[in-house]
Amino acid sequence: MTDVYLWYNYLPTIDTKYETDSKAYFEKLLYKDDKWSYITDNVSEWENSLNGIEKSYGYSLTFGGFIDANGAYTGNYFAIVEYVYPNTPAQRAGLERGSIITQVNGSNITKDNYTDLLSGENVSVTKGELTTSGIKNSGTLSMTAEVLNLDPVIMYKVIEKDGHKIGYLFYAQFISNFNGSLQTALDYFRTNQITDLVVDMRYNPGGQISAAQYLCSSIAPLGNVTGSKTLVTFQWNDKYQEYWVANKVTDQTTVTFDNSVPVKLGLSKVTILTGPGTASAAELTITGLKPYMNVTMVGDTTYGKYTASITLKPEDFYTNASEYADFKNWGLQPIVLRYANSEGVTNFVNGFAPDDLVYDELLPAQPLGDLSEPLLKKAVENITGVPILALKSALPKFKLKEFDRGFSKFDPIKRNMPIDFKKDFLKQ
């Protein structure tokens, strides 16, 4: 932390006699603006999660409750399914976007037990049904968590509307191991000669910068890709930045468009669906593309994550495994740099505001990829210039106040945007 941490020069002095808990000690080291650096005693499970391997039920949830005119909660909390990965316990149990959960393991959902719906070996849930007067219970189901290999390319399709061929891609997380799935989707768009592209990243927490580089290179204008123009630049702490620049280690200071990607759509415009869950590498995609093409955002304001991190493990510092037997599965994810696009845009702590503010309606919810879904509906209207007449639901719209959302206990780490780092420098 005194070496590579972005804010190393702000580290406090802590007397270890008065803080013997390793995790608490780490938290006390962090700079006041740092809400992202992380420590774990299970780094192997953590790294698997970053690569899409996770023990999970296979759904993403929003947690909240009804509110009154004064903005206060009116009753018990509940969860709503945002999306479901295919071939998972959640899908086999019949859960889908918009499904409501009112109880967990026979108890009402509270701020003390709601995470049981995202982690654990088994869970029993009570389903809810939306009625004209609110939510009523409608049966129970049980699920057993499985180790899943989660392909983030959950949906892609071509929408033909008013003379346009619009590619729609729902992308859940930036994972380089699944760039092949991105290639399949993008090649489908190319074969079908799309005229426009909508990338749905409203729930995308980010992930690996190499995956963001892949996606950006696949859709940006050809001249910028073939010319390897700058996508983003890195600003490390003063010691590392000076070293990288002096020794011309450009791969640690600049990320360029990658001309080697197999599919180049060469678009001049893209629409990105966003929300508070859009973070890190997803925000890098937005800001990195903006200097080169027309990027229209539809949805809600993004999370606000302009930094990147590296993963540090005991084997990065010790030669003999016996030296770290007591903490062999520990790991740190410290923030080491901030990034900026080619025009210098960085430090967007409040996120990026959308061009069109459209709320992600979940009570009731419409299927992702359907033209009745509000965010996609607005995006397609913008593209075609023709209003879409959607059937109105017989159910009233209820005001939902969220207090959290997510897919797993590792969601905060997925926002950390790990980068490739020459760890040999740590031992010098």
N, C-alpha and C positions, 0 to 999 in steps of 0.2 A: 504493500500500500504506500510506503514511503518512496517507492521507485516509479511504478507505472501508472498509479491512480491519477486520473485527470486533475483532481484537486489535492494532490499530495501535500502542497504547501499550506493547506488548511487543517491538517490532521491535529487533533488535540493531544495533549499529554495525559495518559491514563495510567494510574497506578494499578498494576495487576494484582496487588495485594487485596484490592477492594472490588475486583471484578474477575471472578474465576470462571464464569460461564463464557465459553468461546463465542457463541452466537451473539450474546449481549455485548461482549467486548467489540466484536466487529461492527455492530450497529452503532456503537458509541464513536467509532472512528469516522463515520460518514459525514461528508460535507452537508450543510443544512439544506441545499437544493437537490441533494441526491436522494431520490425516492426509488432508485432502480437497482443499485448494487446489491448483491445477494450472496448468502453463504448457505451451504447445505452439508449434511453428513451422509448424503446418499447421492453422490455425484453421478454414479452410473445410471440410476433411474432418471435423473435430471437430463443427462445427455441423450438418453433414449427418447425422452419427450421432445427434445429439440429436433430429433430426426423422425418424429411421427410415430414412434413406438411407445405405446402407453397402455397401462391397465385402466380400462375405462368402460362406461356403459355406452358411450358413443353418441351422446347428445350434448348440445350447448344450451344453457338455460339463462333466462332472465329471472331475477328474484325481486318481488315487490308486493304491492297491495293497493287496494282502492284508496282514494283520497277524497276528502270533502272539499267544500268551497274554500276552506282556509288552508288547504294543503296538508292536512293532518291525516294519518292513516285511520281508516274507519273500521278495521277488523284484522283478522289474521293475515299473515303473509301467504303467498303462493308462488309457484314457479311456472314459467311458460317456456315451452320448447322453442328455441330459435331455429335450429336445424338439426338434422340427424344424419350421421354418416351411414352409408349403406352397409348391409351385412354385419350389423352390430347388435348387441343385446337390446338396445333401445328400439331399433327398427323391428326386430323380431317380436318385441312386446307390443307392437302396434302404435308406438309413439311417433308423432310427426310434428312438423312445424305448427305451432298454435295449440298443441296439447297442453292441458293445464294439470298441474300437480298441486294438491291441497294439503297432503300430509306425507310425512316420511316416517317409515317404521312405526306406524300407528299413532304418531304424535303430530300436533299442529306444527307447521314450519315456523321457526323462530330464527333470530340472528345467531343463536347458539348451536343450532343443529342443521342449518340449511346446507352446509358444505358436505353433509353426509350423502347428499344427492350426487356429488361429484367424485367422491373417493370412497374407498372401502371395498370389501369383497362381495357383499350382497346388500340389496336394498329392497324394501317393500314400499310402494307408493300408492297413494289414493288419488285416483284421477278426478278431475273436476269437469263439469259441463257448464258452459256459459249460457245463461238464460236471460230473459228480459229483466229479471230482478237481481241478477248477480251470478254467483257461481254455486252450484250444488254438487255434492259428491256423487260419483257415478261408478264406483267399483274400485277394486285394487288389483295390482299386478306386482310381480316380483322379478328382479333381474340379478344376474350374477356377472360381475365384472370379468372382462377378458383382456388379455394382452393383444392389442390391436395394432395393425400397421396402417396408419390413417393417411390415405391419399387425400391431400388438400384440394385437389381438383374434383369437387363434388358434383358439379353440373356444368355442362356447356350445351348450347343449342343455337340455332339460327332462327331469328324471328323475321319473317317477311311482312313488311307493313308499309303501305303507301309509297311503293316504289323503292324502298330501302331494304337491304339485307343486313340485319343487325345481329352481330355475334354477341351472345350473352355468356359470360364466364363467372361462376361462383368459385372464389378462391379463398380457402379457409386459413391458410398459414403458409409462410415462405419456407419451404423445405427443399433443399437442392437435390436430395435423393429422388424427388418426384418431378424433376424437370422434364423427364420423359413423358409424364402425364400432361404437363403443360404443352409439350411439343405436339402430342396427339390432338389436343383441343385446338391449338393454333393452326395446325395443318388442316384440320376439318374446316376452320374458318377460311383458310386460303383456298381450299378446294371448292368451297361454296361461294367464293368471290364476295365476301362481305363488303359492304360499303361503310359500315360503322361498327364500333365495338363498345360494349358496356362491360366493365369489370366490377363485379360485386365484391367489395372488401369491407362491408359494414361491420363484420365481426372478426376481421383479420388482425390478430395481435402483433403481427410481424414475424420475425424469424431471421433466417440467414441472409446476409447481404448478397451472397453469390446468387441466391434464388431471385432476389430483386433485380440484380444486374441482368439475369437471364430473361425475365419477363420484360423489362424495359427495352432490352436490345431486340426483342422479338416483335415489338409493336411500334417503335419509334421511326421517324422518317429515315429512309435508307441512307441518305448522305451523312447523317450524324453517326449511324452505326458503322458504315464502312470506313468512315474517317476516324473512328475510335475517339469521338469527342468526349469531353469530361461529363460524367454523370454526377458524381459528387466528389468533394475533397474532404480530407480528414484533418482535424486540428488536435494533435496530442498535447500533453503537457509540454512545457518549454524544453525540458531535457530531451525527450524523445523526438519532438518535432525538429529540433536543431540537428539531432543525429541523423534522422532520415533524410533531411534536406541536404546536409553536408555530404552524405555518402550516396546521394542520388538513389535512395531506395524508394522508387516511385510507387511500388505496389502497396506501400504503407501510408501513402499520402494522397493517392488519387485512384478513383474507380472510374473506368471508362466504359463506354458501350462496347460490347463484345461482338466483333464481326463474325465469330465462328458459330454463332447460334444457327441451327439448321433451318429454322423458319423465320423469315423476315417479312412481316406484313407491310412495313413501310407506310404506316398511317400518318395522317396529318392532324388527327383529332382522336380523342378518347373520352368516354364518360366513365367516371368512377363513382360507385355508390359507397357512401361513407356513414360513419356513426361514431359514438364515443369509444367503441371497441376497435376502431381503425388506428393502429399504432405502429411506431418504429419503422420496420422495413416497408410497411404499407404507405406510411407517410413519406419515406424516402422515395418511393415510386412516384408519388404525386409531385413532390417538389423537384425531383430529379428530371422529370419529363417536361415540366412547365416551361423551361426556357426554349424548348425545341418543338413543341406542338401545343395545340389547343386542348387543355385539360379542363373538363367541366365536372364539377363535383355536385352530386345530388344526394341529399340525406341530411345528416347532422354533423356538427363540429367534431373533428378528430381528437384523439387522445392528447397529443403534444409530447412527442418523444424524439429528440434530436441528437441522441448520444448512442454510442456503441460500446461493446464490452468484449472481454476475452475470458476464457475459462482457464483457471489455474488450479492444478492438482499437485499433490505431494511429489509425484514422479517428475514434475518439471523442475524441482529444486534438489531432490535427493537421488543419489546413484543406487544406494543399497535399500531394498525394500524393508529390511529390518529396522531401518531408521524411522520409518513412518508407519509401523504396524498398528499403532494406537489410533491413527487418523487416516488410514489408507483410502477410505472412501469419501473423504471430505473434499470440498471444492469451493472456490471463490469465483464470483462473476463480477469483478469490479468494472465500473465505468472507466474507460481509458481515453475516450475522445468524443468530440462533437463533430458532426458532419454538416456540410453546407452544399447547396447546389452550385451550379456553375456561375450563378449571379450573386453568390454569397449569402443566400437566405439560410439562416440557422436560428437557434434559440427560440423556436416557436413553441414556447412553454404552454400557450393556451390553445394549441392545435391550429388546424386550418378550418376556417368557416366555409360552408358549402356555398356554391353559387345559387342553388335552390334549396331552401330549407324544407325538408319533407320528413315527418316523423315516421319511425319504424313501427307501424301499428301491429300490435299483437293480440288485441282484444276487440274483435276477432282478427286472426291472422290469415293472410292470403298466401298461397304457395309461392316459394321463390321461383323466379323464371316465368311467372304468370303475369299477364298484362293488367290484371286487377290489383297486383301488389303495388302499393303507392310509390315506392322509390323507382321501380322499373317503369311503371306507368308514366311518371314525370319524365324520366330519361328518354323514353321513346317519343313522347310528345315533343320534347325539345328537338329531337333528331328529325322528326317528320314534319313538325309544324302543324300537326293535326290532332285535335283533342280526342281522347279515348273515352268513350262512354262506358263506364263500368257499372254493373248491376249493384245496387245498394243492398247491404245486408239487412235482414229483418230484425237483427239484434241491434240495440243501441250501442254507441261507442262509450266505453267507460274510461275514466281517467286513471291511469296506472302510474304509480310513483315507484321507480326502481331504487333498490339500495345496493344491488350488486348484479353481476352477470359473469358468465364464464363457462369454460369447458372442463378445466381441471385445476388441481392445486398448483400446477406449474404455469398458469397463465401469466403471472408477473414476470417470470423468467423469459417467456417467449417474446416479451417486448424488448428484451435487452440487446437484440441484434448482434449475436456473436460474429466476430470477424476472424479471418486467418491472421495469425501473428507468429513472427519468427521468435519462438520461445528461447532459442539459444542465447539471445541477448540477455535474458534474465540471469544467466549463470556467469556472465562476464564480470 
